[in-house]
Amino acid sequence: MTAIETDASERVAAYVAEIGSFKTQFDVFRFMKRLTESYGARAFMVLNMPSPTSLDLSSNSIITNWPADLLTEYDQTPLLSSSPLLGRLRTSTTPFTYDIEHVSKQRDPRTMEISHALFNRFRMTRGAFFPAHDASGIRGAVSFCGDRTTFSAAEMMELMFLSIHIYNRLAEIRDLDNRATDMLTEREIDCLNWTAAGKTSVEIAEILGLSEHTINHYLNRATKKLDTVNRTQAVAKALRLGLIK
């Protein structure tokens, strides 16, 4: 193995170890931004495989840093249902690169020019898709795009390996979040709601007719169940999961 190959192997191994340590989707999002930049791309998307009747990409996206205007225009046209890339994803489990110059020509006349102009405007003309699936068999993919040259064979192998770990870790985080949701009691959620509203433990105790000690007990238990380190993080995660408003 050459020195360059050794360096690449060690870099990928370090990435995999880092992915395994993530606790939230935001952790993965920050990592994906950094990974995308390190490979010279502009944007990424981790998505679940859209159903045959799905008309928008945004509802199938798990995390992405696509420009908001690009995603909005893509869905409003709409371009998803006639996407040659989606068609290929549905019938293949191997990674592939693409160039918008070639892909747009596979579209119908109405969407061909729209798609070509849209992705050129945002300088996202080339990229790659990496199919993936989680332990339950749910299919999805990780994509990287921009205007750099086509990924090399070595880069494709590295990104495929990392994409599998990324998609799997997001599924594990989702499962952990679902278990936390199931475990939280109504009283714990009440305490988180009042904390989010800016109330202290003393004030929550008065509102709920309980002791301050009991309120602290509920909040500490909710914090542990949500796998967070303090009340502020617990409230933030509960908001993200839709447990409180």
Secondary structure, 3 states (H helix, E strand, C coil): CCHHHHHHHHHHHHHHHHHHCCCCHHHHHHHHHHHHHHCCCCEEEEEECCCCCCCCCHHHEEEECCCHHHHHHHHHCCCCCCCHHHHHHHCCCCCEEEEHHHHHHHCCHHHHHHHHHHHHHCCCCEEEEEEEECCCCCEEEEEEEECCCCCCHHHHHHHHHHHHHHHHHHHHHHHHHHHHHHHCCHHHHHHHHHHHCCCCHHHHHHHHCCCHHHHHHHHHHHHHHCCCCCHHHHHHHHHHCCCCC
